[in-house]
């Protein structure tokens, strides 16, 4: 249990990659705080699973588009657990449409959640992070290769995570904090199901002609959270089945 005694905050941790990550980090020994927006039942199920693994867990309702809510989630984590060692910036939304069909409210929502929310929760966490702590952000394979039209807004928001990761690695490295980015390829979640209408095209762009399971992305997050990755920082790791090959 390489993360025994550590506390992890996973944004958007009630489903998909976030839920798989929360459960995997708990299996490795971490206590878990997760944020969710709507589905309290899903969040409670993840909390229950973490507790079954013998770890403490807390779910916080927080819309990552709400600046005050994301800051409060960090404050609650510190208040309840007394520390924060691992921040996983997982939450994200997407609007997939031709650029001439994207509305201003779409732009505001995607950038508020994917960019501003990620920045603000990391900014709030930073004062509490020290030697051996980790910031791990979930990006997207569209930062490396955009497979077709309609991805402009989403790709914009996820590509911003590359610059954020590199800058934060420089800013926080002096205190022993590593900052890295995981770039998943097509992954079987309710937002992008492996049997969805666009799945065949996405699978065809991978070497293995399949979607990833959320647990496969969580495996990489767990590696970055552990001591084995102590010399990795400021980098992006593609877990995309060869999508960018």
DOFI-81227 format. One record per atom (N, C-alpha, C, O): residue in three letters; x, y, z. Coordinates in steps of 0.05 Angstrom, whole numbers, padded with zeros to 5 digits, always signed. Example, Ala and Ser with C-alpha at 12.3 -4.5 7.8 and 13.67 -1.06 7.14 Angstrom:
ala+00264-00114+00156
ala+00246-00090+00156
ala+00264-00066+00156
ala+00285-00066+00169
ser+00257-00045+00142
ser+00273-00021+00143
ser+00258+00001+00157
ser+00268+00023+00161
***
This chain:
unk+00017-00024+00000
unk+00000+00000+00000
unk+00018+00025+00000
unk+00024+00036+00021
unk+00026+00032-00024
unk+00047+00053-00026
unk+00036+00081-00019
unk+00052+00099-00014
unk+00010+00084-00017
unk-00001+00110-00011
unk-00013+00111+00017
unk-00029+00129+00024
unk-00006+00092+00034
unk-00016+00090+00061
unk-00012+00116+00076
unk+00011+00126+00077
unk-00033+00127+00087
unk-00031+00152+00103
unk-00035+00177+00087
unk-00036+00199+00099
unk-00037+00175+00061
unk-00040+00199+00044
unk-00070+00204+00039
unk-00087+00187+00042
unk-00075+00229+00032
unk-00102+00238+00026
unk-00103+00248-00003
unk-00087+00264-00011
unk-00122+00238-00018
unk-00126+00246-00046
unk-00152+00259-00050
unk-00173+00250-00040
unk-00152+00281-00065
unk-00177+00294-00074
unk-00180+00289-00104
unk-00162+00297-00120
unk-00202+00277-00112
unk-00207+00271-00140
unk-00232+00286-00149
unk-00254+00281-00139
unk-00228+00306-00166
unk-00251+00321-00176
unk-00267+00304-00196
unk-00254+00289-00212
unk-00293+00306-00196
unk-00309+00289-00214
unk-00305+00260-00208
unk-00302+00244-00227
unk-00305+00252-00183
unk-00298+00225-00176
unk-00321+00206-00172
unk-00317+00184-00161
unk-00344+00213-00182
unk-00367+00195-00177
unk-00372+00175-00200
unk-00388+00157-00196
unk-00358+00178-00222
unk-00364+00161-00245
unk-00339+00160-00263
unk-00321+00177-00261
unk-00339+00141-00282
unk-00319+00140-00303
unk-00291+00138-00292
unk-00285+00124-00273
unk-00273+00153-00305
unk-00245+00153-00298
unk-00241+00163-00269
unk-00224+00153-00255
unk-00257+00183-00261
unk-00254+00193-00233
unk-00261+00172-00212
unk-00246+00169-00193
unk-00282+00157-00216
unk-00290+00136-00197
unk-00269+00114-00197
unk-00261+00105-00176
unk-00260+00106-00220
unk-00239+00085-00222
unk-00214+00094-00208
unk-00200+00078-00195
unk-00207+00119-00211
unk-00183+00130-00199
unk-00186+00131-00168
unk-00167+00123-00154
unk-00209+00140-00159
unk-00213+00141-00130
unk-00210+00114-00117
unk-00198+00110-00097
unk-00222+00094-00130
unk-00221+00066-00120
unk-00193+00055-00121
unk-00184+00042-00102
unk-00179+00060-00143
unk-00151+00050-00145
unk-00133+00063-00124
unk-00117+00049-00112
unk-00135+00089-00120
unk-00118+00102-00100
unk-00124+00092-00072
unk-00106+00090-00056
unk-00150+00087-00067
unk-00157+00075-00041
unk-00145+00047-00038
unk-00136+00040-00016
unk-00146+00032-00059
unk-00134+00005-00058
unk-00104+00006-00052
unk-00093-00012-00040
unk-00092+00028-00061
unk-00063+00032-00055
unk-00058+00045-00028
unk-00035+00049-00021
unk-00079+00052-00013
unk-00076+00061+00014
unk-00085+00089+00021
unk-00084+00097+00044
unk-00094+00104+00001
unk-00101+00132+00006
unk-00129+00135+00016
unk-00147+00119+00008
unk-00133+00154+00033
unk-00160+00164+00040
unk-00170+00182+00017
unk-00153+00195+00004
unk-00196+00182+00012
unk-00206+00194-00012
unk-00227+00215-00006
unk-00246+00211+00009
unk-00224+00238-00019
unk-00245+00258-00021
unk-00252+00261-00051
unk-00234+00264-00067
unk-00277+00260-00058
unk-00285+00264-00085
unk-00306+00285-00088
unk-00322+00289-00070
unk-00306+00299-00110
unk-00327+00318-00116
unk-00346+00307-00137
unk-00338+00290-00153
unk-00370+00316-00136
unk-00390+00308-00156
unk-00409+00331-00160
unk-00411+00349-00143
unk-00423+00331-00182
unk-00442+00353-00187
unk-00471+00347-00182
unk-00485+00362-00168
unk-00481+00324-00193
unk-00509+00318-00192
unk-00516+00292-00177
unk-00534+00292-00160
unk-00503+00271-00184
unk-00512+00244-00177
unk-00501+00235-00150
unk-00480+00224-00148
unk-00516+00241-00129
unk-00508+00235-00102
unk-00506+00204-00098
unk-00489+00195-00083
unk-00524+00190-00111
unk-00524+00161-00108
unk-00498+00148-00119
unk-00486+00131-00106
unk-00489+00157-00142
unk-00463+00147-00153
unk-00440+00154-00135
unk-00422+00138-00130
unk-00440+00179-00125
unk-00418+00188-00107
unk-00418+00171-00082
unk-00397+00163-00072
unk-00442+00165-00071
unk-00443+00149-00047
unk-00433+00120-00052
unk-00421+00108-00034
unk-00438+00110-00076
unk-00429+00083-00082
unk-00398+00082-00082
unk-00387+00062-00073
unk-00386+00103-00093
unk-00356+00104-00092
unk-00346+00106-00064
unk-00327+00093-00056
unk-00359+00123-00048
unk-00351+00125-00020
unk-00353+00098-00006
unk-00335+00091+00009
unk-00375+00084-00011
unk-00378+00058+00002
unk-00356+00039-00006
unk-00346+00024+00010
unk-00349+00039-00032
unk-00328+00021-00042
unk-00301+00028-00029
unk-00286+00010-00022
unk-00296+00053-00026
unk-00271+00062-00013
unk-00270+00052+00016
unk-00250+00042+00025
unk-00292+00055+00029
unk-00293+00046+00057
unk-00290+00016+00060
unk-00279+00006+00079
unk-00301+00001+00040
unk-00298-00028+00040
unk-00268-00036+00037
unk-00260-00057+00047
unk-00252-00018+00025
unk-00224-00023+00023
unk-00208-00014+00048
unk-00184-00016+00049
unk-00223-00005+00068
unk-00211+00002+00093
unk-00200+00030+00095
unk-00185+00037+00113
unk-00209+00048+00077
unk-00199+00075+00077
unk-00222+00094+00084
unk-00246+00087+00081
unk-00215+00118+00093
unk-00235+00138+00097
unk-00244+00151+00071
unk-00228+00152+00052
unk-00268+00161+00070
unk-00278+00173+00045
unk-00299+00194+00051
unk-00314+00193+00070
unk-00300+00214+00033
unk-00319+00236+00035
unk-00326+00245+00007
unk-00308+00249-00010
unk-00352+00249+00002
unk-00361+00261-00024
unk-00372+00289-00019
unk-00386+00294+00000
unk-00364+00307-00036
unk-00371+00336-00034
unk-00385+00344-00059
unk-00374+00341-00081
unk-00410+00354-00057
unk-00423+00365-00080
unk-00410+00392-00088
unk-00411+00410-00072
unk-00399+00393-00112
unk-00386+00418-00120
unk-00385+00419-00151
unk-00373+00402-00163
unk-00398+00439-00162
unk-00396+00444-00190
unk-00370+00457-00196
unk-00364+00479-00186
unk-00353+00445-00213
unk-00327+00456-00219
unk-00328+00482-00235
unk-00308+00495-00238
unk-00352+00489-00245
unk-00355+00514-00258
unk-00361+00537-00238
unk-00361+00560-00245
unk-00364+00530-00213
unk-00369+00549-00191
unk-00343+00553-00176
unk-00334+00536-00162
unk-00332+00577-00179
unk-00306+00583-00167
unk-00305+00578-00137
unk-00287+00567-00126
unk-00326+00588-00124
unk-00327+00585-00094
unk-00329+00556-00086
unk-00318+00548-00065
unk-00343+00540-00102
unk-00347+00512-00094
unk-00322+00496-00096
unk-00317+00479-00079
unk-00305+00501-00116
unk-00280+00485-00118
unk-00260+00493-00097
unk-00246+00476-00086
unk-00260+00518-00090
unk-00242+00527-00068
unk-00252+00515-00041
unk-00236+00506-00025
unk-00278+00515-00037
unk-00289+00504-00013
unk-00284+00474-00010
unk-00281+00464+00012
unk-00283+00460-00033
unk-00277+00431-00032
unk-00249+00426-00021
unk-00246+00407-00006
unk-00230+00442-00028
unk-00203+00439-00017
unk-00204+00445+00013
unk-00192+00431+00029
unk-00217+00467+00020
unk-00218+00474+00048
unk-00231+00453+00065
unk-00223+00447+00088
unk-00252+00440+00054
unk-00266+00419+00069
unk-00248+00395+00072
unk-00247+00382+00093
unk-00233+00389+00051
unk-00214+00366+00052
unk-00194+00370+00075
unk-00188+00352+00090
unk-00182+00394+00076
unk-00163+00400+00097
unk-00176+00399+00124
unk-00165+00389+00143
unk-00200+00410+00126
unk-00214+00411+00152
unk-00221+00383+00162
unk-00219+00378+00186
unk-00229+00365+00144
unk-00237+00338+00152
unk-00214+00319+00156
unk-00215+00302+00173
unk-00193+00322+00139
unk-00171+00302+00139
unk-00145+00313+00148
unk-00126+00298+00154
unk-00143+00340+00150
unk-00119+00352+00161
unk-00095+00354+00142
unk-00074+00365+00149
unk-00099+00345+00117
unk-00077+00346+00098
unk-00087+00340+00070
unk-00110+00331+00066
unk-00070+00345+00050
unk-00076+00338+00022
unk-00050+00331+00009
unk-00031+00348+00008
unk-00048+00307-00002
unk-00023+00297-00014
unk-00025+00294-00044
unk-00005+00297-00058
unk-00049+00287-00053
unk-00052+00281-00082
unk-00077+00295-00092
unk-00099+00291-00081
unk-00074+00312-00112
unk-00096+00325-00125
unk-00099+00313-00153
unk-00080+00315-00169
unk-00122+00302-00159
unk-00128+00291-00186
unk-00149+00309-00199
unk-00172+00308-00191
unk-00141+00325-00218
unk-00159+00342-00233
unk-00172+00326-00255
unk-00161+00325-00278
unk-00194+00314-00249
unk-00207+00296-00268
unk-00231+00308-00282
unk-00237+00301-00305
unk-00245+00325-00268
unk-00271+00334-00278
unk-00268+00348-00305
unk-00249+00362-00310
unk-00288+00343-00323
unk-00287+00356-00349
unk-00314+00354-00363
unk-00329+00335-00358
unk-00320+00373-00380
unk-00344+00372-00397
unk-00335+00377-00426
unk-00314+00387-00431
unk-00353+00370-00444
unk-00347+00374-00472
unk-00371+00382-00488
unk-00393+00372-00483
unk-00368+00400-00507
unk-00388+00406-00526
unk-00376+00401-00554
unk-00357+00414-00562
unk-00387+00381-00567
unk-00376+00373-00593
unk-00396+00382-00614
unk-00418+00372-00616
unk-00387+00401-00630
unk-00404+00413-00651
unk-00387+00430-00670
unk-00366+00439-00662
unk-00397+00434-00694
unk-00383+00452-00713
unk-00380+00480-00700
unk-00397+00488-00684
unk-00358+00494-00706
unk-00352+00519-00693
unk-00374+00539-00697
unk-00379+00556-00679
unk-00388+00539-00719
unk-00409+00559-00724
unk-00435+00552-00709
unk-00454+00567-00710
unk-00436+00529-00696
unk-00459+00522-00680
unk-00454+00525-00650
unk-00472+00521-00634
unk-00430+00531-00642
unk-00423+00534-00613
unk-00432+00561-00603
unk-00425+00582-00615
unk-00447+00561-00582
unk-00458+00585-00570
unk-00439+00596-00549
unk-00422+00582-00538
unk-00442+00621-00543
unk-00426+00634-00522
unk-00428+00620-00496
unk-00408+00617-00481
unk-00452+00611-00489
unk-00455+00597-00463
unk-00440+00570-00463
unk-00432+00560-00442
unk-00437+00558-00487
unk-00421+00533-00489
unk-00392+00539-00483
unk-00379+00525-00467
unk-00382+00561-00495
unk-00354+00569-00490
unk-00349+00575-00460
unk-00330+00565-00448
unk-00367+00590-00449
unk-00364+00597-00421
unk-00365+00573-00403
unk-00349+00571-00384
unk-00383+00554-00408
unk-00385+00530-00391
unk-00361+00512-00393
unk-00350+00504-00372
unk-00352+00506-00417
unk-00330+00488-00421
unk-00304+00500-00409
unk-00289+00486-00395
unk-00299+00526-00414
unk-00275+00538-00403
unk-00277+00542-00373
unk-00256+00540-00359
unk-00301+00547-00363
unk-00304+00550-00334
unk-00297+00524-00319
unk-00285+00524-00298
unk-00307+00502-00330
unk-00302+00476-00317
unk-00274+00465-00322
unk-00259+00459-00304
unk-00268+00463-00348
unk-00243+00449-00356
unk-00218+00465-00350
unk-00197+00453-00344
unk-00219+00491-00352
unk-00195+00508-00349
unk-00196+00523-00323
unk-00178+00519-00306
unk-00216+00541-00320
unk-00216+00557-00295
unk-00219+00540-00270
unk-00205+00544-00251
unk-00237+00520-00271
unk-00241+00503-00248
unk-00216+00488-00240
unk-00209+00486-00217
unk-00202+00477-00260
unk-00177+00462-00255
unk-00156+00481-00243
unk-00142+00473-00224
unk-00154+00505-00255
unk-00135+00524-00244
unk-00141+00531-00215
unk-00124+00531-00198
unk-00167+00537-00209
unk-00174+00547-00183
unk-00171+00525-00161
unk-00162+00531-00139
unk-00178+00500-00167
unk-00176+00480-00147
unk-00146+00474-00142
unk-00138+00469-00119
unk-00129+00476-00162
unk-00101+00473-00158
unk-00089+00496-00143
unk-00072+00492-00126
unk-00098+00520-00149
unk-00088+00544-00135
unk-00095+00541-00105
unk-00079+00548-00088
unk-00120+00532-00099
unk-00128+00529-00071
unk-00112+00507-00057
unk-00107+00509-00033
unk-00105+00486-00072
unk-00091+00464-00060
unk-00061+00470-00055
unk-00049+00460-00037
unk-00050+00487-00072
unk-00021+00491-00073
unk-00009+00497-00046
unk+00012+00486-00039
unk-00021+00515-00029
unk-00008+00521-00003
unk-00006+00497+00015
unk+00010+00497+00034
unk-00022+00476+00010
unk-00022+00453+00028
unk-00004+00430+00017
unk-00002+00409+00030
unk+00008+00434-00006
unk+00024+00413-00018
unk+00054+00417-00012
unk+00064+00439-00014
unk+00067+00395-00005
unk+00096+00396+00001
unk+00110+00372-00009
unk+00101+00359-00028
unk+00133+00366+00002
unk+00150+00344-00007
unk+00134+00319-00011
unk+00120+00309+00007
unk+00137+00308-00035
unk+00124+00282-00042
unk+00096+00284-00051
unk+00083+00264-00057
unk+00085+00308-00052
unk+00057+00311-00061
unk+00055+00311-00091
unk+00075+00314-00105
unk+00031+00306-00101
unk+00026+00302-00129
unk+00002+00318-00139
unk-00018+00320-00126
unk+00005+00330-00163
unk-00017+00341-00178
unk-00018+00326-00205
unk+00001+00326-00220
unk-00041+00313-00210
unk-00044+00297-00234
unk-00070+00306-00247
unk-00091+00306-00235
unk-00067+00314-00272
unk-00091+00324-00287
unk-00097+00305-00310
unk-00080+00294-00323
unk-00123+00301-00314
unk-00133+00284-00336
unk-00139+00302-00360
unk-00157+00319-00358
unk-00124+00299-00381
unk-00128+00314-00405
unk-00144+00298-00425
unk-00164+00287-00419
unk-00134+00298-00450
unk-00147+00283-00471
unk-00128+00279-00495
unk-00111+00295-00500
unk-00133+00256-00509
unk-00116+00250-00532
unk-00120+00271-00554
unk-00103+00273-00572
unk-00141+00287-00554
unk-00145+00307-00574
unk-00125+00330-00572
unk-00124+00347-00590
unk-00110+00331-00550
unk-00088+00350-00548
unk-00065+00343-00567
unk-00050+00360-00575
unk-00063+00317-00574
unk-00042+00307-00592
unk-00052+00304-00620
unk-00037+00309-00639
unk-00077+00295-00623
unk-00087+00290-00650
unk-00117+00294-00650
unk-00132+00280-00636
unk-00127+00313-00666
unk-00155+00318-00668
unk-00166+00302-00691
unk-00158+00307-00714
unk-00183+00282-00686
unk-00190+00263-00707
unk-00210+00273-00728
unk-00213+00260-00749
unk-00223+00295-00722
unk-00243+00305-00742
unk-00255+00331-00733
unk-00247+00342-00712
unk-00273+00342-00749
unk-00285+00368-00742
unk-00303+00366-00718
unk-00311+00344-00710
unk-00310+00389-00707
unk-00328+00390-00684
unk-00315+00390-00657
unk-00329+00392-00637
unk-00289+00387-00656
unk-00274+00384-00631
unk-00261+00409-00621
unk-00246+00409-00601
unk-00266+00432-00635
unk-00250+00456-00630
unk-00250+00465-00601
unk-00229+00469-00589
unk-00274+00468-00590
unk-00277+00479-00563
unk-00265+00459-00542
unk-00250+00467-00524
unk-00271+00434-00545
unk-00261+00414-00526
unk-00230+00412-00528
unk-00217+00411-00507
unk-00220+00411-00552
unk-00191+00410-00556
unk-00177+00434-00544
unk-00156+00432-00532
unk-00189+00458-00548
unk-00178+00482-00536
unk-00176+00480-00506
unk-00155+00486-00495
unk-00197+00470-00493
unk-00197+00469-00464
unk-00177+00448-00454
unk-00164+00452-00433
unk-00174+00426-00468
unk-00156+00405-00458
unk-00127+00411-00465
unk-00109+00403-00450
unk-00122+00424-00487
unk-00095+00432-00494
unk-00084+00452-00474
unk-00059+00452-00469
unk-00101+00468-00462
unk-00092+00487-00441
unk-00079+00472-00418
unk-00062+00484-00404
unk-00086+00447-00413
unk-00075+00432-00391
unk-00045+00426-00395
unk-00031+00421-00375
unk-00036+00426-00420
unk-00007+00421-00425
unk+00009+00444-00413
unk+00028+00440-00399
unk+00001+00469-00420
unk+00015+00492-00410
unk+00013+00494-00380
unk+00032+00501-00366
unk-00011+00488-00369
unk-00015+00489-00340
unk+00004+00470-00326
unk+00016+00476-00306
unk+00006+00446-00337
unk+00023+00425-00325
unk+00052+00433-00324
unk+00065+00431-00304
unk+00062+00443-00347
unk+00090+00450-00348
unk+00096+00474-00330
unk+00117+00474-00316
unk+00078+00494-00329
unk+00083+00517-00312
unk+00082+00510-00283
unk+00098+00519-00267
unk+00062+00494-00275
unk+00060+00485-00247
unk+00083+00468-00238
unk+00092+00470-00215
unk+00094+00452-00256
unk+00117+00436-00249
unk+00140+00454-00241
unk+00155+00448-00222
unk+00144+00475-00256
unk+00165+00494-00249
unk+00159+00509-00223
unk+00177+00513-00206
unk+00134+00516-00220
unk+00126+00533-00197
unk+00127+00517-00171
unk+00135+00527-00150
unk+00119+00491-00172
unk+00116+00476-00147
unk+00139+00456-00143
unk+00142+00444-00122
unk+00157+00454-00163
unk+00178+00434-00161
unk+00198+00439-00138
unk+00209+00421-00127
unk+00202+00465-00132
unk+00221+00472-00111
unk+00213+00462-00083
unk+00230+00459-00065
unk+00187+00456-00080
unk+00178+00445-00054
unk+00174+00415-00055
unk+00162+00404-00036
unk+00183+00402-00076
unk+00181+00373-00078
unk+00155+00362-00089
unk+00150+00339-00085
unk+00140+00379-00102
unk+00114+00370-00113
unk+00118+00364-00143
unk+00130+00380-00158
unk+00108+00341-00152
unk+00108+00335-00181
unk+00081+00341-00193
unk+00060+00338-00180
unk+00081+00349-00218
unk+00057+00356-00233
unk+00058+00343-00260
unk+00076+00348-00275
unk+00038+00326-00266
unk+00038+00312-00291
unk+00010+00311-00303
unk-00010+00315-00290
unk+00009+00304-00329
unk-00015+00303-00344
unk-00019+00276-00357
unk+00000+00265-00369
unk-00042+00264-00354
unk-00049+00239-00367
unk-00068+00245-00389
unk-00089+00258-00386
unk-00062+00235-00413
unk-00078+00240-00437
unk-00092+00214-00446
unk-00081+00199-00461
unk-00116+00210-00437
unk-00130+00185-00444
unk-00140+00186-00474
unk-00146+00207-00484
unk-00140+00163-00486
unk-00154+00159-00511
unk-00183+00153-00507
unk-00193+00158-00485
unk-00196+00142-00527
unk-00224+00134-00523
unk-00228+00115-00499
unk-00215+00094-00498
unk-00244+00123-00481
unk-00248+00108-00456
unk-00278+00103-00451
unk-00294+00121-00455
unk-00284+00079-00443
unk-00312+00071-00440
unk-00325+00083-00415
unk-00322+00072-00394
unk-00338+00106-00419
unk-00352+00120-00397
unk-00380+00127-00407
unk-00386+00124-00430
unk-00396+00137-00389
unk-00423+00144-00397
unk-00423+00169-00415
unk-00442+00173-00430
unk-00402+00185-00414
unk-00399+00207-00432
unk-00390+00199-00460
unk-00397+00213-00480
unk-00376+00177-00462
unk-00366+00168-00488
unk-00366+00137-00488
unk-00345+00125-00488
unk-00390+00125-00489
unk-00392+00096-00486
unk-00379+00081-00510
unk-00380+00090-00533
unk-00369+00057-00504
unk-00356+00041-00525
unk-00376+00030-00545
unk-00368+00021-00566
unk-00402+00032-00539
unk-00422+00024-00558
unk-00438+00048-00569
unk-00460+00045-00579
unk-00427+00072-00566
unk-00440+00096-00575
unk-00439+00100-00605
unk-00426+00085-00619
unk-00453+00120-00615
unk-00456+00124-00644
unk-00429+00131-00658
unk-00427+00127-00682
unk-00410+00142-00643
unk-00385+00150-00655
unk-00362+00131-00647
unk-00339+00136-00653
unk-00369+00109-00633
unk-00348+00092-00622
unk-00331+00078-00644
unk-00307+00076-00641
unk-00344+00069-00665
unk-00329+00054-00685
unk-00307+00071-00698
unk-00285+00061-00702
unk-00313+00096-00703
unk-00293+00114-00714
unk-00270+00119-00694
unk-00247+00119-00702
unk-00277+00122-00669
unk-00256+00126-00649
unk-00238+00101-00645
unk-00214+00103-00643
unk-00251+00078-00645
unk-00236+00053-00642
unk-00217+00050-00666
unk-00194+00040-00662
unk-00225+00058-00689
unk-00209+00053-00713
unk-00183+00070-00713
unk-00164+00064-00727
unk-00183+00090-00696
unk-00159+00107-00695
unk-00139+00097-00674
unk-00116+00107-00673
unk-00146+00076-00660
unk-00127+00064-00641
unk-00113+00040-00654
unk-00124+00029-00673
unk-00090+00034-00644
unk-00075+00010-00654
unk-00090-00015-00647
unk-00090-00034-00663
unk-00101-00016-00623
unk-00114-00041-00613
unk-00143-00044-00621
unk-00155-00064-00614
unk-00154-00024-00634
unk-00182-00024-00643
unk-00201-00030-00619
unk-00220-00046-00621
unk-00197-00016-00597
unk-00215-00018-00574
unk-00213+00006-00557
unk-00194+00022-00558
unk-00234+00010-00541
unk-00234+00030-00520
unk-00218+00021-00496
unk-00216-00003-00491
unk-00208+00040-00481
unk-00197+00033-00455
unk-00219+00030-00434
unk-00240+00042-00437
unk-00213+00014-00414
unk-00230+00014-00390
unk-00221+00036-00371
unk-00197+00042-00371
unk-00239+00049-00356
unk-00230+00070-00338
unk-00207+00061-00319
unk-00190+00077-00312
unk-00207+00036-00311
unk-00187+00026-00293
unk-00159+00027-00306
unk-00139+00030-00291
unk-00157+00025-00332
unk-00132+00027-00346
unk-00120+00055-00344
unk-00096+00058-00343
unk-00137+00075-00344
unk-00128+00103-00340
unk-00120+00106-00311
unk-00099+00119-00305
unk-00136+00095-00293
unk-00130+00098-00265
unk-00103+00085-00257
unk-00090+00094-00239
unk-00096+00064-00271
unk-00070+00051-00266
unk-00047+00071-00270
unk-00028+00071-00254
unk-00048+00087-00291
unk-00027+00107-00296
unk-00028+00129-00275
unk-00007+00138-00266
unk-00052+00137-00267
unk-00054+00158-00246
unk-00041+00147-00220
unk-00027+00162-00207
unk-00047+00122-00214
unk-00036+00110-00189
unk-00005+00109-00190
unk+00008+00114-00170
unk+00006+00103-00214
unk+00035+00103-00216
unk+00046+00131-00211
unk+00065+00133-00196
unk+00034+00151-00223
unk+00044+00178-00219
unk+00041+00188-00191
unk+00056+00204-00181
unk+00021+00177-00177
unk+00016+00185-00149
unk+00037+00172-00130
unk+00041+00182-00108
unk+00049+00150-00138
unk+00067+00136-00121
unk+00096+00145-00122
unk+00103+00163-00137
unk+00112+00133-00104
unk+00140+00142-00102
unk+00156+00134-00126
unk+00177+00146-00131
unk+00148+00114-00141
unk+00163+00105-00165
unk+00165+00128-00186
unk+00183+00127-00202
unk+00146+00147-00185
unk+00145+00168-00205
unk+00157+00194-00194
unk+00151+00216-00205
unk+00173+00192-00174
unk+00183+00216-00161
unk+00200+00234-00178
unk+00203+00258-00173
unk+00212+00223-00200
unk+00228+00240-00218
unk+00213+00248-00243
unk+00225+00260-00261
unk+00188+00241-00245
unk+00172+00249-00267
unk+00156+00274-00260
unk+00141+00275-00241
unk+00160+00296-00276
unk+00145+00320-00271
unk+00145+00337-00296
unk+00164+00337-00312
unk+00123+00352-00300
unk+00121+00370-00323
unk+00117+00355-00349
unk+00122+00366-00370
unk+00107+00331-00348
unk+00106+00315-00372
unk+00077+00306-00377
unk+00060+00306-00359
unk+00072+00297-00402
unk+00046+00286-00410
unk+00050+00257-00417
unk+00069+00250-00431
unk+00033+00240-00407
unk+00034+00211-00413
unk+00008+00204-00428
unk-00014+00207-00417
unk+00011+00194-00452
unk-00011+00186-00468
unk-00019+00157-00461
unk-00002+00139-00463
unk-00044+00153-00454
unk-00054+00126-00449
unk-00078+00123-00469
unk-00101+00124-00461
unk-00070+00120-00494
unk-00090+00124-00516
unk-00092+00101-00535
unk-00105+00104-00556
unk-00079+00079-00529
unk-00081+00056-00547
unk-00069+00062-00575
unk-00076+00049-00595
unk-00050+00081-00576
unk-00037+00087-00601
unk-00052+00108-00618
unk-00047+00111-00641
unk-00072+00122-00606
unk-00088+00141-00620
unk-00071+00163-00634
unk-00077+00172-00656
unk-00049+00170-00621
unk-00032+00192-00632
unk-00009+00181-00648
unk+00008+00196-00658
unk-00008+00154-00652
unk+00015+00142-00667
unk+00014+00150-00696
unk+00032+00141-00712
***
